[in-house]
Each structure stands twice: as C-alpha cells, then as structure tokens.
Amino acid sequence: MTTPWGEPALTRFPEDPRDRLRAWDASDEYLLRHLAEERVPLDGTVVVVGDRWGALVTALAAHRPVQITDSHLAQEATRANLARAGVEPGTVRLLTTQDPPPERIDVLLVRVPKSLALLEDQLLRLAPAVHAGTVVVGTGMVKEIHTSTLTLFERILGPTRTSLAEKKARLIFCAPNPALERPGNPWPHVYTLPDGIGPAAGGTVVNHAGVFCADRLDIGTRFFLHHLPEARGRRVVDLGCGNGVVGTSVALADPDAEVLFVDESFQAVASAEATYKANGVSGHAEFRVGDGLAGVPSGSVDLVLNNPPFHSHQATTDATAWRMFTGARRALRPGGELWVIGNRHLGYHVKLRKLFGNSRLVASDPKFVVLKAVKR
C-alpha cells in the first residue's frame, strides 16, 4: 500500500498466498492522503477505530496510535503487519471494543463498520474522551456510508459533513461539540427467547452491539435449535458462537456437558458469556476469542456445532467456513461429530464430504439444511 509515510507490505490474517483480497482499500488510502495533505497534527493521542487489517495503524505507527477493534483476526493481522514493517512491539497500543478506551483523544479516525449498532456503541463509549479540539475523520466506501451513519456522528459527537467521493470512497468530517446532550448507550440489548425452541425456551439473550440478530432469534438458529444432538456429557464446541444461544441450549439440556464458546468477535464472546450467565446454567463452560479452533488440542472435542459466516466485511467468501470445517476435523476425536447449519445454496455438503469423507442430511426446510459429518 502506497502512503505518505511509506509503502508497507500488508496481508490479511491468516495469511494465504491464494487470497486475492487486499488488506486495505481506497477508503484507507483516502484517509491517509487527507491526513498528510491537510497536515493534521498527529502528536497527541491518535485513536483508530475499526481498522480492518491494521493498514491505518501500520502506516501511522510513528505516531504511536491506539487501535480499537472487535475482530481477533484484525488484531492478529495488525501484529503481523506491524512486525513486517519493522515496528517495535508496544509502539501501537492494541485494544478491543470491550476494553476501556483512552481518557483523552486528540485525533479520532473511524473506519465505518458494517454494523450501525457497533458504530453507535463505539461512538458513545468514546465521546467522553473527545474534546472541542479533537480532529474526527471517518472513512468508508460510498456503499458503506448512509444517511443513518452521518446522523449517528452528528447525534453523538457534533456537526457532520462528508467529502466528495474518490475511487468510490468517502470521508466523514465531524466537529465535536462537548456541550452536546448525548443519548444513553442502549447496548447491550437484552431480550427473551420464544417458546417451542427446546431447553432455551423463555431464556434470556444478551446481545452486545454488532452481534448478529440483536433483538430477536434468527430463523436459522431457531431451526438449528430444533435439531441439536444430545451432548451426553461430552466436550462440545459452539464454533462461531455469536450470542451463545446454541451452546447455552446444549448446556441447559445437559449440565454435565463441557461447552467451549468460540468466536473471533470480542463482542460476540462477551455476549455469549453474558447469555450463559443470565440463564443460570450450572454446567462447565469456557469462553474464548480466537481464530476458530486454533489452539484447541487435536482430538480433544466430541461435538462441534457451527453456523459459519459467508461474508468477510463486504466480500462473499467460503474461506471462513473452510477454515472452521478444517479446524473442527483436527480438533475432533475419532467418532466425533461436526453439525453444521447453512443456507441450502451454499453447498456445504460438498466441502464436508471432501474433508471428512462423509456428510449426512439431518434436517432441511426450503431455506436451511442441517448437516452432520463424522470423523473416521
């Protein structure tokens, strides 16, 4: 990536030489070019929110920025890109969306996330640290910035305007108004599960901002809950756990089961833990932020339950599903099972047969299929 501060070599995480998707886009370049051309002072506390793969903080490393991200993969990509650029460890402070933000922010750079809820939550959490002299610049592709995006900046921080579009990217300029009366933060959101879905019926869900289906049970998970296997005291993984409804349902049905909740989103794992605790489950559970089942010992798991995502930001890809399936096969004991729910058109049965040598249809409806693969 060519920037006013050099040309860092950047990759996504995990690094894959076959991956043609870049670790930056035109909106990152536009923001960095603006900072240089306008000579924005970067000698105070610079905070970068939502940096997708560390492109922004790597370019600005000399100014010792703080990165705030919801993504474990983005954080690991940032570490790798900083190391590749020769940046000393500790130069860039890496925080998650669950960590307390800096007490004072002099420059706030926001890579607009896909989730409007996550943007709302983060702006509300950061607003107390913003002062009248803070430079606030947002960036995103034109298709990512909507009237609702600008309304959030204006409602939470102050008067907001946008730039002209360049290479289908746009900047957001916000003039902070410390006297602005801000709304309270509505996150996390809590709701009650419907009846007729098994052990979790009538239970409580806690959803932090940015986690899928914040105010209701999605139809795919509802269908999955009707067809979950018995845990029978085994070690179970809720892989890509989201708000943890699936793993919590397993634990409610069998308190002897050991359930591991895993997601690459810090917000999701916090939601899963809060959901589990809110339902008073008496079993044993572990909550882990990570890249799928990386770090889980081989042959240590009996059952993996998975609803894999098929988007990476704006890109449609099956790379995440393939990594999840591969990691599940490695982590499962012989005879262990991977249960997957997905949209019919995604054709996960083909991947499972290629990887496991088998795939059985457990249940289906016009939109979803539940598939089972057994490690031989």
N, C-alpha and C positions, 0 to 999 in steps of 0.2 A: 504494500500500500504506500503510495507516494503522499507525504505530508510535508508541511512547512518545517517539521522537526526531524526529517529523515525519511527513510524507506524501510520500516520494519517488515520482516517476513512473518506473516500471520497464518495460523491454521485454526480450524475448529477442534473440538475435543469430543471423543477420542480422535486422534489424528488418523486419517485414512487417505492414502495417496490416490485412491479411486474417486474420492469425493470431489465433485466439480463445484460445489457450493463454496463461495468465498467466506472468509471470516470478517468481512466488512462490506458495506455497501455505499451508495452515493450519499446517503444521509450522514454517515460518519465523515466522509471526505468534506462535505459541505460545511459541517460544523467546525471542523479543524481549520479549514480555509478561512472561515469567518473570524475565528479567534485570532488568527495571525494578521489578517488584513485590517481588522479593527483594533489591533493591538490591545486586546482585552488583558488587563493586568491579572497575572496568574500567581502572584506572590503570596496570596492569602490561602485560606482553606478552600481547596477545589474539590467538589464532590461530584462524582459521575454516577448517575442512577440508570440502571438497565443496560449497561454496556454489554452487548450481546456476546462477544467473544474476546473482549479485552482490547479491542482495537483503539479505543479512545484513551484509556489509561496508559497503554503502552506508548502511544505517540506523545502523551503528556507526562511521561514518567519523571522527567527532570523537575517538574513542579510538585512532586510528591502528592499526587491526588489520592482521594479516598473513593473506592469503588463500592457501590451498594447493589447487590444482585439477588434475585430469587433463585438463580439457577446454579446448581453444583457444577454442571458441565461448563457453564460460562466462567465460573471461578477457576476451574482447573485449566481451561483454555487460557485464561489470563495469566496464571502462574507460568504455563509453558511458554507463552508468547513473551512475557517479561524476561524469562531466563534466556530465551533465544536472542533477545535484543541486548543481552548483557546487563540488565538492570539488577542491582543488588537486592537480595531479599529484604523486605521491610520498607523499601522505598515507597511502594504503593500499599496503602492500607486496604485490606480486603474485608468488607463487611457483608453480612446477609441482610435481607429485609426484616429479619427477626431481631437483629442487633440494635442497641440504642444508637441513634445517629449522632454525628458530631454536634457539639453545643453551639458552634458558630459556623456559618457557611458564607464565604465571600464570593464564590463562583459556583453556581449550581447548573450542571449540564444534564439534561434528561433525554435519554433515548426512549421515545414514546413506546410503551409496551402494547402488546396486542390486547391486553385486558384493561378496560377503562376502570374497573374496580381496583386493580392493583395500582394504577396511576393515582386514583383518588386517595387510597390508603397511604401511599408513599408521600404525596404532597402534603397531606395532613400531618404526617409524622415529622416531616422536615420543616414545615412552616415556622415553628417556634425558633429555629436556628437561623432563619433568613432575616436580614435587616434591610433597611432602605437602600443601602449601597450595594447590596448583593446583585451580581450580574446573573440573570436567569435566562438560559437559552435551551430550548428544546429542539429535538430534531427527529425526523422520521420521513419515510417515503410518503408521497402525496396520498396514497390509498390508506395510510395508517392514521392520518390526521383529519379529524372530523370536527364539526361544529361543537360537538359534545366534549372533545378534547380541549379545545380552546376555552370553553365555558368552565371546565374544571380549574385550569390555570387562573382564570380571572376570578372565580369564586373563592379560591383558596389563597392565592398569592397576591393578585393585583391586576391592573390593566394589561391586556394581552393583545398582541398583533402577530401577523405572520409575514414571512418574506415571500418574494417571488419564488416560483419553483425552478429548480435547476436539476437536470437529469432525473426528473420525477421525484426529487427530494425537496423538502421544505423545512424552514427553520421557524421556531416559535420564540418570540421575544416577550418577556414579561417584566413589568416594572413593579417590584414588591411594594406593598402598602402595609406596613406593620400595624396600622390602626384598623385594618380590615377586620370585621367581625366574622370569624370563620365558623362553619358548622362543626358539630362534634363528629368524631370518627365513628361511622356505623359498623366498622369491622372489628372483630369477626362477627359474622352473621350466624344466628342460631335458628334452627327450625326442627320440626317434629316429623319423623318418618311416618308414612301412611300405614294402614293396616294391611294384612294379607301378603306380607313380604317375608314371612318366616320369623326367626328369633329376634330380629331387629325391629319388628313392627312396633310403632309407637315410641321408638327410641329417639334420642337427641343427636342431631348433627351440628358440629361446629365448623364453619367454613371461614378461613381467613381469606382475605382479598386475593383474587387471581386464581383461586382453585375452582375447577370445573363444577358447574351447576351449584351456584351459591345459595339458591333459595328453594330448591326442590330436588327430589330424587330423579335422576335422568332415566330415560326409558331403557337404555342398555343395561345399567346397573340393576334396575328393577327386574329385568328378565334374567340376569345372571343370578340374582338372589333366589329365584325360584328353582334353580338347578344346581346349586352348590353341592359338592360332595361332602360326606361326613368326614370330620377331621380325625376322629378316633384316637385322640391323644397324641397326634403326630406333630412334627415340626412343619408349620405352614408359613408360606410367604405370600403376603399381599403385595404383589410387584406392580409398581406404579400406583401406589395406594390412594392417591388423591386425598379425599377427606376421611378415608379409612372405614367406610361403611361395610365393605365386603369383609375385611379382616375382623372388624368388630362383630359382625354377624356370626362368623365362624367361632369366635371366642365365646359369644353368648350361647351358642348351641353346644359347645364342648369346652368347659372351663379347664380341662386337662390339656388342651392343645397349647402349643407354644407358637405364638404368632409373631412374625417379623414383618413390620410395615416398612416398605422401602419406596422412596421417590427421589427424583433429582431436584424437586422443588422444596425449598425450605418452608414455604408457606403451606405446602401440602402436608409435609410431615408434622408440622405444628398442628394442623387441622386434625390429622389422624390421631395424634396423641390426645388432643382435647376431646375428640369424639369418643374415643375409647374410655377415657376417664369419666366423661359425662354420663356414660351408661352403666357405671358401677361394675364393670366386668371384674371377676375375681381371678382370672387366669394370669398367665405369664405373657408379657409382650415386650418387644424391643422395637425401637423407632430409629430408623437410620436414613440419613440423607446420603445419596451416593449414585453412582452410575450403574443402575440395575443391581445385579447380584455380584458385582466386583467386590472382592473382599470377603465374600461368604465362602467358607471352605468347600471344596469339591466333595460331593457325595454326602452332604450333611443335612439335606432337606427331603421331606417326604412328599410335599404337595405345594405347587406354585399356582396361584390364581392371578390372572393377568388380563387387563383390558388395555392393550397397547395403543399409544397415540400414533396417528399417522400424519402429523404435521410437526415441522420444526420451524417455529416462527411462521413466516408466510409460505414456506416451501412444503409441498406434499412429498413425503418420503416414507419408505418402509424400512429405513436403516435402523431406527429405534426399535421397531418390532423384531427385526432380525437379531439385534444385539440382546434383547430381552430373551428371546427363544434360545439363543446360543448359551447365554448365561444360565438359564434355567436347566438346560440339559447337563451342563457341567456340575451345577450345584445339587442336582437330584441324586438320590441313592438309586441303585438298580431296583426297578419296580416302582419308582417314584413317578408322580403324575404332574403334567402341566395341563391346566384347564384354562382355555382362552375364550373370551367373548370378543366378537368383532362384527362389523358390518359384512353382510354376505358378499358384497362385491370385492372385498379386499383379498379374498382367496388365500386366507391363512393356512388352509388345509394343505396346500401345495408346499408351503415352506416347512410345515411340521413334518410332512412325510419325507421331505428331503433331509431334514435334520435328525428326526427320531426313527424314521423308517416306518412310521405308522401315524394315523390320525383317525379318530372316530367322531362322528357327529353325535353329540349328546342331545341337543335340542335346537330347534330353529323356529323362526317366525318370518313373516315377509321381509323384515329388515335385518335381523341378527341371527348369528349362529353361535352355539357353544360347542367348542371342540375339545377333545381330550387326546393327549399324546402320552405314551408311557415309555420311560427309559428302560431299554432292554439290557 
